[in-house]
Amino acid sequence: MKLLDITTRFVGSDGSLYKALLELCELPKGHAGDECAPRLLNTKKTSGFLHNVGYITLDSAFSNDTMIEALSQLLESEGYQ
């Protein structure tokens, strides 16, 4: 079973650093970038973090380049700059 974990880190109003697991997605077709991007975008939308994303950190897998490209295309198609 292939999984994608989507996490967030943020500084709370008390100045403390927090981290949370937003979603753990099963990827039946594997970690291809075009499989991960829609799941990441949907999670960011439903969690309310879409407009607060400063950075996306990925491991060193080759598919990460294609995921960022696919995510960029999805955001542009939905009117985000």
N, C-alpha and C positions, 0 to 999 in steps of 0.2 A: 504494500500500500504506500503510495506517494502522498506526502502531506506538505502543505504550505502553511506556516504559522505567520500570522500578521499581528505584530505587536506595536505598541506605542510607548514612548517615554516623554514625560512632560514635567514641568516644574509647576507645582501646585501654588495656590495663593499663600500658603504658609512658607514658601521658599524651598520646600523639600522636593527631591527628585522622585518621581513615581514611574512605574512601568506596569503595563497591563497587556494581557493577551486579548486581542480583539476578536480573533477568529482562528480556528484551526480547520482548514479546508482539505478535503480529500481531492486529489488530482488523478482521476482514472487514466488520463492520457499521459501523465508524467509532468515534468517541470518545464515544459516548453513555455517560452515567454508569452505567446499568444493565449495560453491557458491561464497563466497567472495574472495577467494584467486586468481582465474583467473582474476577477475575484477581488483583487486589491481595490479597484475603483469602487465596486459595490460595497465592500466593507467600510471604506473611507466615507462613503455617502451615508450609509445607515448608522454609522457610529457618530456622525457629526464632526469628524476630523478632516473632511475634505479641504476646507479652506484654511486649515491650520498646519498643513504639512510643510515642514521646512526642508527636510532631507529624507531620502529613501536610502537605506543601507541594505546592501545585498551581499551574499557570499560571492565567491569568485567563479561561480558557474558561468559557462559561456552563454546560457540562455538568458542571463540577466540583461545583456545588451538588447536582445529582442523584446524582453518584457518592458524595458523602459521605452523603447520605440513604439511598441503596441499601446502602452499606457498613454504616451504622448498623442498618438493618433486618436485614441478614444476620447481623451480630454478635448482635443480640438474639434472632433465631430459633435461634441455636446456644447460647444461654444465657450470653453474655458481657454484662456490665453496663457 
